[in-house]
Every structure is written in structure tokens, then in C-alpha cells.
Amino acid sequence: MLPPHATAISERTMTLKRFITPLDTKADHRVTGQFDFFQPIAFPWEKRDMESVEQRVQRAVAGDAAALESVLEAVRDDIYGLAIRMLWHPEDAADATQEVLLRIVTGLPSFQGRSSFRTWTYRVAVRALLNMKRGRAEQALSFEDFGADLLEGLTPEAPGHYTDAERAVLRSEVRIACTQAMLQCLDRDHRMAYLLGEILEVPGDEAAVCVGVSAPTFRKRLSRARDRVQRFTAEHCGLVSASAACRCEGRIAPAVEQGRIDPQALLFATHPTTLASVQEAQQVVDAIEALSNGHALLRLNPAFRAPRDRARACESS
């Protein structure tokens, strides 16, 4: 049995239309919405009232505590979203986000406005994430080993003792955990290039500045990372390729048995996400069914909401 809040979330989604008009992922593989506990992805490089943020930065530097809180609130979820994709585990991402926010607070006087504040914060976040010690889930994992692991213990479907609602939640947990783990198969430099260039769509020149390399070097890293992800998903992921053996439904039993997921302590499927309207949340119920490439698959992961208790500690430090 899953915790009551998990099944309640899923049961609400079961009443929605099971299939939707397939997305044209070749024309535009950005997915604009997800259902209920999956919220629309907020792409941080889209302009979102950044002029006022820059103005608030100046007030924060001058000692305005409310302005500082507002500035941190404007970038907190973006930083956490990058951290959780980079480090896999939510606890590690929360720790990293707090460290990055502290660096932003102490470094605010050095912000001179030559770039947008969001570009500046991403530069701080990227360099911190690339240089911090490995987290609890970050390990040397190859695509070859991960592919073999996915095939181990596969079953035709989820165990029969789960309800439909529980299976829906567990499928989501398996899918998100798997795509998060897939990113760990890339080394840190290529993983960061993929996150900035493909998932977050940071313009290439700005992404190169964030990473601290030349634009041609960044483009090469991004190209190699894209190729590796696409080849892996085409070979192994049943959501992307009909000929691939692995299906989320069939991974539930081995993942639970091997301790990869804990039905009583889900990491991703019930993780708080950034807010969205009910209409947006219901736009896409089974967009996953329409996937045609691995990049679209990774874009489907939720825009996770950063823990607020640690944020308050940062603001008061």
C-alpha cells in the first residue's frame, strides 16, 4: 500500500481523459503541461519579470530584508531544479540549493548588472554544483551498466496487489527516478551542458559563460551528451522506442525488490512542484505516450519546488 496522499493524488487523475492528441515532438518537443502531481515545466530562461528582480537586487544590497527575500524567492526553484537533476537525490539538491543561495547572498554586492540577474545566479549555481563533493546517489555509472540493470528482473506488468491508483504513482516514480539516473551516466561536464542547453534551453553563449568554457567547447559537450542520451533511450526505453524492452510498469517489481524505490517514501512522484492552474495541469495526461525521442522524455520531469524551511534559514543567516 502507498501512503494515502499518494493514492489520493493519483485517483483524481484517473478520471481524466486517458489519451490526448499526440504531441508533435519533432516540431517542438517542449511539453507545456503535466497532470496533477506533475506540473508544467517552468523554463528559467524565459523572461519572468526580471527587470523588477534587478531593481530588488539593488534594494537588497542596500539592506532591504524584504527585497532580499523576494530576490531569493525569484531564483530558488530554478536553482533547485538544476540541482536535483544534477545530483539526483532531493536531499542532496536541497543542501546544494542552500549553499548556492548563501553564495548568492554573500556575492550580491559584486553583481554589477552587466548580465541579467538570472544569468549571474546560474553562473554561481553551475560553478558550485560542478565543484561540490559527490552526493549520496551520484556515482560512476555508465550507460552500458545502467542498460543492463534495467533489464534485470523485468516483469510483464506491475504486481497485482497494487490498485490502479497505486500503480499510476509507482509508474511515475519509476519513470522519473530512471530518467534522473540516466543523467548520472553522463560525467559532470556533459551532464551540466545537457541540462543547460537541452533541458533548460539556456542560450549557448550564456551557457558557456556559466560553465566557464568557450562557446565551441560548450557546443561540443552538448552535442555529445545529446547523442548519448538519444542512443540510450532509443535502445532501452519503451516510452521512446516500441522495440525497446524496458517498460515503467515492468520495472516496478524489481525496483521495489532491489530497494531502488520505496513505496512508503517516494522521492519524486509526490514531491511538491511549482504551482500551476488546474487547467494547465490537466492539459497533458498521457503526453508520455506521444514521445519520439529521449530529450522529450527528460523534459517531462516535473518542475520541483524547493524546500522552504531551508530557504528561510538561508535568508536569516
C-alpha positions as CSV (number, residue, x, y, z in Angstrom):
1,M,0.0,0.0,0.0
2,L,1.1,3.5,-0.7
3,P,0.7,6.5,1.7
4,P,-2.9,7.9,1.5
5,H,-1.8,11.2,0.0
6,A,-0.1,9.5,-2.9
7,T,-3.1,7.4,-3.9
8,A,-5.5,10.3,-3.5
9,I,-3.5,12.3,-5.9
10,S,-3.5,9.6,-8.5
11,E,-7.2,8.7,-8.1
12,R,-8.1,12.3,-9.1
13,T,-6.1,11.9,-12.3
14,M,-7.7,8.6,-13.2
15,T,-11.0,10.4,-14.0
16,L,-9.3,12.5,-16.7
17,K,-9.3,11.5,-20.4
18,R,-6.9,8.6,-20.8
19,F,-5.4,9.7,-24.2
20,I,-4.8,13.1,-25.7
21,T,-3.9,14.3,-29.2
22,P,-0.3,13.2,-29.7
23,L,2.3,16.0,-29.4
24,D,4.4,16.8,-32.4
25,T,7.6,16.3,-30.5
26,K,9.7,16.6,-33.7
27,A,8.3,20.1,-34.4
28,D,8.5,21.3,-30.8
29,H,9.5,18.8,-28.1
30,R,8.9,21.2,-25.2
31,V,6.0,19.8,-23.1
32,T,3.9,22.6,-21.7
33,G,1.9,20.7,-19.1
34,Q,1.7,17.6,-17.0
35,F,-1.1,16.1,-14.9
36,D,-1.9,16.9,-11.3
37,F,1.3,15.9,-9.4
38,F,3.3,16.8,-12.5
39,Q,3.2,20.5,-13.1
40,P,4.2,22.4,-16.3
41,I,7.9,22.9,-16.6
42,A,8.9,26.5,-15.9
43,F,11.8,27.2,-18.2
44,P,14.0,29.6,-16.3
45,W,15.4,31.4,-19.4
46,E,12.0,32.6,-20.4
47,K,11.6,36.2,-19.2
48,R,9.7,36.4,-16.0
49,D,9.6,40.0,-14.5
50,M,13.4,40.1,-14.4
51,E,13.6,43.9,-14.6
52,S,11.9,44.2,-11.2
53,V,14.2,41.5,-9.8
54,E,17.2,43.6,-10.8
55,Q,15.7,46.6,-9.1
56,R,15.1,44.5,-6.0
57,V,18.7,43.3,-6.0
58,Q,19.8,46.9,-5.6
59,R,17.5,47.3,-2.6
60,A,18.7,44.1,-1.1
61,V,22.3,45.2,-1.4
62,A,21.3,48.4,0.4
63,G,20.0,46.3,3.3
64,D,16.3,45.8,2.5
65,A,15.5,42.4,4.0
66,A,12.1,42.1,2.2
67,A,13.8,42.8,-1.1
68,L,16.4,40.1,-0.3
69,E,13.7,37.6,0.5
70,S,12.0,38.4,-2.8
71,V,15.2,38.1,-4.8
72,L,15.9,34.6,-3.4
73,E,12.3,33.6,-4.0
74,A,12.6,34.6,-7.6
75,V,15.5,32.1,-8.3
76,R,15.1,29.4,-5.6
77,D,13.1,26.9,-7.6
78,D,15.3,27.4,-10.7
79,I,18.4,26.6,-8.7
80,Y,16.7,23.6,-7.0
81,G,15.5,22.3,-10.4
82,L,19.1,22.4,-11.7
83,A,20.5,20.8,-8.5
84,I,18.0,17.9,-8.4
85,R,18.7,17.0,-12.0
86,M,22.4,17.3,-11.4
87,L,22.6,15.3,-8.1
88,W,19.5,13.0,-8.4
89,H,18.5,12.9,-4.7
90,P,16.2,15.6,-3.3
91,E,18.1,15.9,0.0
92,D,21.4,16.5,-1.8
93,A,19.6,19.0,-4.1
94,A,18.2,20.8,-1.0
95,D,21.7,21.0,0.6
96,A,23.2,22.3,-2.7
97,T,20.4,24.9,-3.1
98,Q,21.0,26.3,0.3
99,E,24.8,26.5,-0.3
100,V,24.1,28.3,-3.7
101,L,21.7,30.7,-2.1
102,L,24.2,31.5,0.6
103,R,26.8,32.3,-2.1
104,I,24.3,34.5,-3.8
105,V,23.5,36.4,-0.6
106,T,27.2,37.0,0.1
107,G,28.0,37.8,-3.5
108,L,25.2,40.2,-4.2
109,P,27.4,43.3,-3.8
110,S,29.5,42.0,-6.7
111,F,26.5,41.9,-9.1
112,Q,27.0,44.9,-11.5
113,G,24.2,44.3,-13.9
114,R,26.4,43.5,-17.0
115,S,24.2,40.4,-17.5
116,S,20.7,39.6,-16.3
117,F,20.5,38.6,-12.6
118,R,19.3,35.1,-13.6
119,T,22.4,34.6,-15.8
120,W,24.5,35.7,-12.8
121,T,22.7,33.3,-10.4
122,Y,23.1,30.4,-12.8
123,R,26.8,31.1,-13.1
124,V,27.1,30.9,-9.3
125,A,24.9,27.8,-9.2
126,V,26.7,26.0,-12.1
127,R,30.2,26.5,-10.7
128,A,29.1,25.5,-7.2
129,L,27.4,22.3,-8.5
130,L,30.4,21.3,-10.7
131,N,32.8,21.6,-7.8
132,M,30.9,20.2,-4.8
133,K,31.6,16.7,-3.5
134,R,29.6,13.8,-4.8
135,G,26.2,13.3,-3.4
136,R,24.7,10.1,-1.9
137,A,23.3,9.0,-5.3
138,E,26.0,10.4,-7.6
139,Q,28.3,7.6,-8.6
140,A,30.4,6.4,-11.6
141,L,27.6,4.9,-13.7
142,S,27.9,4.0,-17.3
143,F,25.2,3.8,-19.9
144,E,26.2,0.2,-20.5
145,D,25.8,-0.8,-16.8
146,F,22.6,1.1,-16.5
147,G,21.1,-0.5,-19.6
148,A,21.9,-4.0,-18.2
149,D,20.4,-3.1,-14.8
150,L,17.2,-2.0,-16.4
151,L,16.7,-5.4,-18.0
152,E,17.3,-7.3,-14.7
153,G,14.1,-8.8,-13.3
154,L,11.7,-7.1,-15.7
155,T,8.1,-8.3,-15.4
156,P,5.3,-8.0,-17.9
157,E,3.3,-5.7,-15.6
158,A,3.2,-4.4,-12.1
159,P,2.4,-6.8,-9.2
160,G,-1.4,-7.4,-8.9
161,H,-1.6,-6.4,-5.3
162,Y,-1.4,-2.7,-6.2
163,T,-4.5,-0.7,-7.0
164,D,-4.8,1.2,-10.3
165,A,-4.1,4.4,-8.4
166,E,-1.0,2.9,-6.7
167,R,0.3,1.6,-10.0
168,A,0.0,5.0,-11.6
169,V,2.0,6.6,-8.8
170,L,4.7,3.9,-8.9
171,R,5.0,4.1,-12.7
172,S,5.6,7.8,-12.3
173,E,8.2,7.2,-9.6
174,V,10.0,4.7,-11.7
175,R,10.0,6.9,-14.8
176,I,11.3,10.0,-13.0
177,A,13.9,8.0,-11.0
178,C,15.1,6.3,-14.2
179,T,15.5,9.5,-16.2
180,Q,17.2,11.1,-13.3
181,A,19.6,8.1,-13.1
182,M,20.2,8.3,-16.8
183,L,21.6,11.8,-16.4
184,Q,24.1,10.3,-13.9
185,C,25.6,8.3,-16.7
186,L,27.0,11.5,-18.1
187,D,30.1,12.9,-16.4
188,R,29.5,16.2,-14.7
189,D,30.7,18.4,-17.5
190,H,28.5,16.7,-20.1
191,R,25.6,16.5,-17.7
192,M,25.7,20.2,-17.0
193,A,25.9,21.0,-20.7
194,Y,22.9,18.8,-21.4
195,L,20.9,20.4,-18.6
196,L,21.6,23.9,-19.6
197,G,21.4,23.5,-23.3
198,E,18.7,20.9,-23.8
199,I,16.5,20.9,-20.7
200,L,16.7,24.5,-19.6
201,E,17.4,25.9,-23.0
202,V,20.0,28.4,-21.9
203,P,21.3,30.3,-24.9
204,G,24.7,28.7,-25.9
205,D,26.9,31.7,-25.4
206,E,25.4,32.4,-22.0
207,A,25.6,28.7,-21.0
208,A,29.3,28.7,-22.0
209,V,29.9,31.7,-19.7
210,C,28.0,29.9,-16.8
211,V,30.2,26.8,-17.2
212,G,33.4,28.8,-17.8
213,V,34.4,27.4,-21.2
214,S,34.4,28.7,-24.8
215,A,31.2,28.6,-26.8
216,P,32.6,26.0,-29.2
217,T,33.6,23.8,-26.3
218,F,30.2,24.0,-24.8
219,R,28.5,23.2,-28.1
220,K,30.7,20.1,-28.5
221,R,29.8,18.9,-25.0
222,L,26.1,19.5,-25.6
223,S,26.2,17.6,-28.9
224,R,28.0,14.6,-27.4
225,A,25.6,14.5,-24.4
226,R,22.5,14.7,-26.7
227,D,23.8,11.9,-28.9
228,R,24.5,9.6,-25.9
229,V,21.1,10.2,-24.3
230,Q,19.2,9.7,-27.6
231,R,21.1,6.5,-28.4
232,F,20.5,5.1,-25.0
233,T,16.8,5.9,-24.9
234,A,16.2,4.6,-28.4
235,E,17.8,1.3,-27.4
236,H,16.4,0.8,-23.9
237,C,13.3,2.9,-23.2
238,G,10.0,1.6,-24.2
239,L,8.4,5.1,-23.9
240,V,10.7,6.3,-26.8
241,S,11.1,3.1,-28.9
242,A,8.5,0.4,-29.4
243,S,11.2,-2.2,-29.9
244,A,12.9,-1.4,-26.5
245,A,12.2,-4.0,-23.8
246,C,12.0,-1.8,-20.7
247,R,8.6,-0.5,-19.6
248,C,7.9,1.5,-16.5
249,E,5.2,-0.9,-15.5
250,G,7.6,-3.8,-15.7
251,R,10.3,-2.0,-13.6
252,I,8.1,-1.6,-10.6
253,A,8.5,-5.0,-9.0
254,P,12.4,-5.2,-9.5
255,A,12.8,-1.6,-8.4
256,V,10.9,-2.2,-5.2
257,E,12.6,-5.5,-4.6
258,Q,16.1,-4.1,-5.2
259,G,15.4,-1.1,-2.9
260,R,15.6,1.4,-5.8
261,I,12.2,2.8,-4.9
262,D,10.4,2.7,-1.5
263,P,6.6,2.8,-1.9
264,Q,6.3,4.2,1.6
265,A,8.8,7.0,0.9
266,L,8.6,8.2,-2.7
267,L,11.2,10.7,-3.7
268,F,9.7,12.1,-6.9
269,A,6.1,11.2,-7.7
270,T,4.7,13.1,-4.8
271,H,7.4,15.7,-4.5
272,P,5.9,19.3,-4.2
273,T,6.1,21.1,-7.6
274,T,5.8,24.7,-8.6
275,L,2.3,26.0,-8.8
276,A,0.1,25.8,-11.9
277,S,-3.5,26.2,-12.7
278,V,-5.9,23.3,-12.8
279,Q,-6.4,23.9,-16.5
280,E,-2.7,23.7,-17.2
281,A,-2.3,20.7,-15.0
282,Q,-5.0,18.8,-16.9
283,Q,-3.8,19.7,-20.4
284,V,-1.5,16.7,-20.6
285,V,-2.5,13.4,-19.1
286,D,-0.6,10.9,-21.2
287,A,1.8,13.1,-23.2
288,I,4.3,10.3,-22.5
289,E,2.5,8.1,-24.9
290,A,3.5,10.5,-27.8
291,L,7.2,10.6,-27.1
292,S,9.5,10.1,-30.1
293,N,12.9,11.0,-28.6
294,G,14.8,10.8,-25.3
295,H,15.2,14.6,-25.0
296,A,11.4,15.0,-24.8
297,L,11.3,12.2,-22.2
298,L,13.6,14.1,-19.9
299,R,11.7,17.3,-20.4
300,L,8.6,15.6,-19.0
301,N,10.1,15.6,-15.5
302,P,8.3,17.9,-13.0
303,A,9.4,21.4,-12.1
304,F,10.1,20.6,-8.4
305,R,9.5,23.1,-5.7
306,A,12.5,23.8,-3.4
307,P,12.0,23.2,0.3
308,R,11.1,26.4,2.0
309,D,12.3,25.7,5.6
310,R,16.0,25.7,4.4
311,A,15.4,28.8,2.4
312,R,14.2,30.7,5.5
313,A,17.3,29.6,7.3
314,C,19.4,31.0,4.4
315,E,17.6,34.3,4.5
316,S,18.2,34.7,8.2
317,S,21.9,33.8,8.1
